[in-house]
Amino acid sequence: MPTLELLRPDHTDALLAFELTNRAYFARTVPDRGDAYFAEFPARIAALLSEQAAGVCRFHVVLDADGALIGRVNLMDLVDGSAELGYRVAESAAGRGVAGAAVAQVCRLAAHGYGLGSLTAATTLDNPASRAVLTRTGFTVTGQFLLDGRPALSYRRSLADLRRAEAE
C-alpha cells in the first residue's frame, strides 16, 4: 500500500523529477503545465508550502514501499469544511490500485485529521481511470461541464460515513 506524506521542502527534487518523467503521460489526459511551470518549480513549491502553512491547502506526496515518489494527492481551497481533491500517479504505478489507495487514504485524513465534511473533484470524460478511482472511493457525479474545452464530470463525496466510523 502506498504511503502519504505531507509535502515538505525536501520533497522538491523528487517531485520535480516525478513531474518531468511523467509529463508526456499526464498530458494525455490533462493540459500540460508548460515549460514555465518546470523552470520555476522551486518557487512554485515554496508558494504551495506557504499555502499549506496558512491552512488553505494540503499537499501530499505518494510514496511506494521503497520510498520512491510515485504520485501526489492534493486538497485545495479548504473552505467551510470542504476541499477540492486533485491527484496524479506515475505511469509506472498506473493500473496497480495506487491512485485508489491514495485517494481513500486522503479521504480518511480529510475526515479525521483535517475535520472536513466533504470533498469535490473533477475529471474529463476521456479519463476512465480517474472516473473509476472516484467512483470506487465513494464520489458521486454532481454535474457535467467543460474543463479546458473538454467534456468533464464534477464529483462530490461526503465524509460523514468516515466520521461516523471514527465515533463508533
N, C-alpha and C positions, 0 to 999 in steps of 0.2 A: 504494500500500500504506500502511496506517495505521502510525503510529509510536507506540511505547510509551515513556512516561516514568514513572519512579518518582515517586510522589506527593510534592509539596513544598508548603510553606506558601503559595507564590504561586499555586498551583492552586485555592485555596479558593473564590474568587469565581466562576471559570469552572465549577467543579464544582457549586456551588450552583445556578447558572443552568441547567446541564445537567439536574440532578435536578428542578428546578421545571418547566422547559419540557417534560420528558418524564414528569412524574408520572402523568398520566392514562394515557398509553401503557403505562408499566410496570405500572400497577395492573390492566391487563387480564390479565396472566399471573403476577404475583407480588403478595403482600399489600402494600398501601400502607403506607408507613412512618409515616404520621400527621403531624399538624401540629407536634408537639413536635420531631420529627427536624429539621425545617427551621428552627424557631425557635432551636434550639441548635446549628446547623450548625458555626459556627466552633469551638466547644468539642469537638464530635464529631471534627472533622478534627484538632484538636490531640491528642486521645486516640489516633486512628489513627496519627498520626505518632510518638507515644510508643511504641506497639506495634511500629511498623516499626523504630524506633531500637533497641528491645530484641531485634530479630530474631525476633519472634513471628509477624509477618505481613509481607507485601509488597503494597503497594497501587500500582496503575499507572493512569494516565490514557491514553486512546487519542486521538491527535490526527490530524486529516486533513492533507492536503498543505499547507493554508493555516495550519496550527497551531491550528485550532479544536478544542475538546474535543468528541469525538463518542462517547465511551464510557469504560468503566472495566473493568479486569480485576484481580481481587484473588486473592492466595494467602493463606489464613488458616490459623492453627494449624500452623505449621511445626514438626513433631514427628517424630522418628525417621525422617527422610528422606522425609517425605510432607507434603502440604498439601491443603487443600480449595480448589478453584477456584470463583470466582464472577465473573460478568461481566454487563454490560448495555451496550447500544448505543442511541444516539439513534434515534428514529423516522425522522428524516430520513436516516439512514445504513443503515437496515434493508434487507435484501434485496440488498445490494451486496457481500457477502463480507467485510465489516468484522469481524464477530464471529469468523468462522472464521480470518481472518488474525491477529487479535489473540490468539486462544486458541493458535494454532500458535506465534506469537512467544513467548508466555509459557511454553509448554511447553519450548521451546528454552532460554529464560532459566532456567527452573526446573532443568533438567538441567545446563546448563553454568555458569550464574552462581551459582545457589543450592545446587548439589550435591544436589538432590532426586532420589529414585529413583522416586517415583510421585505421582500426583495423584488426588483424588477429586472428584466433582461430583454434583449432583442437579438434576433439573428435573421439573416436573409433566407428566403425560401430555397435558394440553391446551396444551402449548407445543411444537408440532412443529418450529419453527425452532431452538429451543435443542437439542432432541434431535438434529436433523440436524447442528448445529455439533459437538456432542460426538462423534457417530459419525464424521464426516469427519475429525476431528482425532485419531482413534485411541483414543477412550474406548470401553469395553465395559460393557454393563449388568451390574450385580452383584446387583441386587435391586429389589424394589418395596416402597413404604411410603406412608404418608400424610404429606404436607407441608402444614401448616396446614389439615388436613382434606381435602386434595385428593390423589387418587392421583398418585404420583410414582415416578420411577426413580432409583436410585443408579448411579453410574458409577465406573470406575477406569481410569487409564491408567498403564501402566508407562513410564518414561522411559529404560529400558535401551537401546532402539534408538537414541535420540538420543545417549546417552552413548557407545555403540559407534561411531557415526558420527564423533564427535569424536576417538576414539582412532585411527581409520584414516587 
